């Protein structure tokens, strides 16, 4: 019976491990990249819909979260970011964001790095409008089976 239990435990461990890898000890980077790409597409959809609750879910609940814009820590924690998002959604009447280029580097089963080049047109409720041509780099962490932004940096393209 003792050997049967060990064998059964071994099978359970092997089955669990094989679900998260290619079976040969390597990460299934293609599957993880597809998950993250779909998550980034969902981010763009939520952004364009100005869905505040959905947008908040893209950012990590981890205490170490922060976001940098143009080289400066703009949002030191998630609460500050959520307050800013709420204000922005209240001032904007339309958003059209498009991903121009995307690169995803899988680090582990629950962390990855994503780089995006994007364009975003925003129309303000007051009648003004502006365009952003930028890039962002995001460290994603899988929390409760959901990919979220743990750290990020966005910047606008500048003429050089």
N, C-alpha and C positions, 0 to 999 in steps of 0.2 A: 504494500500500500504506500509505503514511504517513497519508493521509486516512481510509482504512478503519479503521486502528487508533484514530485520534482519535474517529471516529464510534462505534466499538465501545465505547471507554472512556466516551464521553458517555452511551451507552445504559445501560451498567452503573451509572454514577453516578446517572442518573435513576431507574432501577429500584430501586436501593438506597434512595434518598431517598423514593420514593413508597411504599415498604413501611412507613415510619415516620411518614408524614404523610397528610393527606387528599388530597394531590396538588396542592393549590393553595398550598402553603407554610405551611399552618396545621397545628397539632398535631391529631391525632385524639383529642380530649379524652374523647369518649364511650367509645372502646375502652380508653383508659388508665384511666378511672374505673371501668369494669367490671372490669378486671384487679385494681385495688386493692380494690374492694369484695369481690371473690372472695377475695382474700388476707386481708382482715379477717375474713371469714366463716370461713376456714380457721384463723385465729388463735383465734377463739372456740371452734371445734371442738376444736383441740389443747389449749386451756386447760381446757375442760370434761372432756376425756379425761385430763388431767394427763399428757400425753405430753411428757416432759422434752426428749427429743431434737428433737422437732418444734418445741417452743417456742423452743429455743435458735436455731433456724434463722430465726426471725422478726427477730432482732436483727443489726444490721450488724457485719461483721468489721472495719470501718474503725476506725483508731486514734482518730478523733475522736468515736466513739460515747460518749454519756452519757444518763442518764435522771434526770428530776426528779420528785419526789413532793411534793405540797403545798408547792411553792416552795423546796425544798431539793434539791441534787444528791444523790440517794440512791445512784446507781450511777455511779461515775466512769468505768468502762470495762466492757466486755462480760464480762470474767472475774469481776468482783465481782457482776454481775447473775446470771451462771450459777450461782455459788455460792449466792446467795440463792434462786434458783429451785429448786435441788436440795434445799435445806433445807425450803422451803415444800411442795414435792411430797411430801416425806417425812412432813410433819405433817398433811396434808390427806387426808380420806377421800372428799370429794365437792366438786365445783364446778359451779355453774350460772350461767354468764354469758350475758347477753342484751344485744344492742345495741338501744338505744331510738331513737337518732337518729344519723345519720351525714352528714357533709358532706366532700366530696373536692374539692380544688382542684389541678388539674394545673399544675405549674410548667414542666416541660419533658418531653422523652421519657423521662428517667430520674430525675425528682424530682417529688414531689407532697406536699401537705399534707393530712392527714386529721384530722377532729375527730369524736369519738364521745362520745355520752352512753351510759352503760351501767349495768346493775344486775348485781350478782354476789353469789350466796349461797355461802358456804363452810362446810363441815362439817369439823371437826377430828377427827383420829383419837382424840384424848382425849375426845371426846364433845361439846365445845362447838361453837357455830356463830355466825356473824355475817354481816351483809349490808353490801355496799358499794353506795352510789349515787353514781356518779362520772362524771367526764369525762376524756378524754385527747386531747391534740393530739400528732400524730406527723409528723415530717418523714421521708418514705420516700425511699429511694434504690434504684434498680435496680442490683443487683450480680449479675453472671453470669446475667442474664436472670431474676432473682428479686427481687421487691420486699421490702426489709428496712427496719426502723426504724433510722434514723441518729441522730435525737434525739427524745426524747419527754418529755412532761409529763403526769402523771396527778394528779388531785386528787379529793377527796371533796366532795360538795355539802354546803354548810353553810347553816344557817338564817341569814337576813339580817334 
